[in-house]
Amino acid sequence: MSRFSTDPGLRPNAGTYIVWLYLDRARRIRVGSLGVVSFEPGHYAYVGSAFGPGGIRARLGRHFRRDKKRRWHIDYLGRVSLVQGAWVSYGSQRLEHHWAGVLQGLPGARLPVARFGASDCRCRTHLTGFSNPLSIKVFRDRAGLPPRSLMPVK
């Protein structure tokens, strides 16, 4: 239920991103090999990276589309939630694992599903839940990012 299409300002460069989703009510959904998972209502941050063809533009374009073949864990949650936007950082450095840890360490963070988006790494999960929306400034400060290194996408 995306409320927008891919931002025309997105570049086809490599980078790391956080997609923000919102669930208005509790849901139980099947998430691929993770099985049936219960999600509380609230805001969810999914951290990923885009180092393949088309970079950030292609990856977020896929995440923002509703009708697609379900391939990754985020595809299952994306079908039943409202995509609120994303935060993007361009560059060749792989930041997704660090960012996932930063989100998990923030006050009020909850880890709804172990291994979500993290089946190919050692992270606990790449999905973090929050009751209230998170400020980009709070995240940038905690992650040690310069002000202009992380851009919101609506």
Secondary structure, DSSP 8 states (H G I E B T S, - for coil): --SS---TT--S--EEEEEEEEESS-EEEE-GGG-EEEE-SEEEEEEEEE-STTHHHHHHHHHH-SSS---SHHHHHHTTSEEEEEEEEESSS--HHHHHHHHHTSTT-B--STTTT-TTSS-S-SEEEESS---HHHHHHHHT--GGGSEEE-
